[in-house]
Amino acid sequence: MKAKFIILVAIAALLATTMTAKKQSVQKIYIYGMAATFTDTIVHFTPIQEVDSAWVDAKTNFLQGRENYSYQLREYLTSQQMPHRTCIVVADTNRKKLEKKYLKMKKLYTQPKPGAQQYDVHYLTDADFHFKAYDASPSIEEIDEEEAQESVKESKKPKKNKGRRPASGK
């Protein structure tokens, strides 16, 4: 009985550490942004930029805080009197793979198919706009909140009745 308890505790500790370590810091990541709007034909591209200490999901290699990077581009364009832009960011740890994606996206807007709408493509420079690293590390409040939620889940588990069944009322 004691051995089963020790094994269960070890498994629970292993699961808890793997669940909390779902993000990892990467030394550098390459990223570019694109902004467009549905009301005009102007499209903006940022150059491929290197961002230090970007957070990437260890399991899926997906950039954490993508929305924060696209908000950075959106806020910059809004400050340049170009509001209501839909901004996307594309990131990769391999620059060559990202360059292929960049060229493919650029080709969609610079070489439209016959009869398709022509776009006015603007290229931002590094001097104009540069992505800033986003810190996705959990704060102390988030860690405390996760621990509180786990303890609430454990306290809500139904307890098994290990005793005998109640008599039939006789």
N, C-alpha and C positions, 0 to 999 in steps of 0.2 A: 504494500500500500504506500509506504514511504517512497519507494523507488518510482512509482507512477507519478506521485506528486512532484518529485524533483524533475522528472522528465517533462511534465506539463509546464512547470515553471520555466524550464530552459527553452522550451518551444515558444512560450509566450514572450519571453525576453527577446528571442531571435526575431520573431514577427514584429515586435514593437520597434526594434532598431531598424529593420528593413523598411517599415512603413514610414518612419520619420526621415529616413535618408533617401527620399525619392528625388531630391534635387542635388546637383553637384556643381561646383564652380569650375569653369573652364578658363584657361589662361586668355584665350582670344577667340573671337568669332568674327566672321565676315558678314556684313549686312548691307542691304540697299533698300531704298524706299521708292514707292511710286504713289502719286496722288492724281486723282481725276475727279471730275464732277459731272453730273448729269445735265447741267444747265449750259455748259459751253464745251468747246473742243480742246481746251488747254490741258495738257498732261505734263506733270513734273516728274523727273527722275533724279534721284540722288546718285552720286557715284558709289561704287562699292567701297565700304569703309571698314576698318578694323576696330572692333570694340573689345577692350580688355575686360576680363572678369565678368563675362556674361554667364547667366545661370541657365543650364540646360538640364532637362529631365534625363536622369540616368538611364531610364528604361527605354524611352522613345527617341532620345536625342532631339527633343522638341524644345525650342527656345521658350524659357519662362518669361512672362511679362511682355509678350509680344505687343499687347495693346498699349503698353506704356511707350514703346518705341514708336508705334504709329501715332500716338498722341503727341509725341515730341515733334514729329513732322507736321502734323495738323496745326499745332500751336504756332509753329514757325510760319507756316503759310497764312494763317489768320493774322499774324502780326504784320505780314506783308500785304495786307488788304486783299487776301484771297480766301474768304471764308467758305465754309460748307464743302470742304474737299473730303473725299473718301480716300483714306490713306491705307496702304498696305506695306508690310515689310517682309522681306524674304531673307532668311539667314542660313548659314551653313558653316561648319568648321573647316571645310575644304574650299579654298578660294577658286580653284579651277571649276568645281561643280557649280559654284554660285555664278561664275562668269558665264557659263552655258545658260543658266536660267535667266540671267540678266539680258543676254543677247536675244534669247527667245522672246522675252517680254517686250523688249525694245522693238523687235521686228514686228510685233503685232500692231504697234502704233506708228512706226515710221514707214512701213511698207504695207499699207492696207490692200485688201483684195479689190479687184475691179468693181466699181459701183458702191464700195463701202465709204463711210465717212472719213474725211481727211482730218488728222489731228495736228494741233500745233504743239510740238514737243519742246519743252523747256528743260534744260539740264542745270541743276544746282551744282555749285562747286563746294569743295571742302571748306572754303573760306565763308561761304554763305550759310551752310548748315552742316552740323556734325552730330551724330548720335552720341548720347551720353550713356554710360553703363547704368543699368538698373539693378538695384540690390534686392534680390528676391529672398534673402535669408529671413527665416522666421523671427519675428520679434519675440521678446519675453512674454508679452501678453498673449500672442498666438499659441506659444508652447503651453502656457498655463491653461488656456482655454481648451486645447486638445486633451490635456491630462484630465481636466474636469469632465469633459464629455465622455472619455473612456471610463472614468469611475462611475458616472451615472449609468452608462450602458451595463456595466458589471453589476451594479446594485439592482437593476431592473430585471435581471435574469430570474426566472422562476426557480424556487428551491424545490428540490425533489424530496418527497416524503419517504424517508428511509425506514420508517416504522411499519408496524403491521397495519393492515387495513382496518378501518373501524368496524366494529361489530354491526350486524344487521339490525340492531335495535332491540334485541331480545334480552 
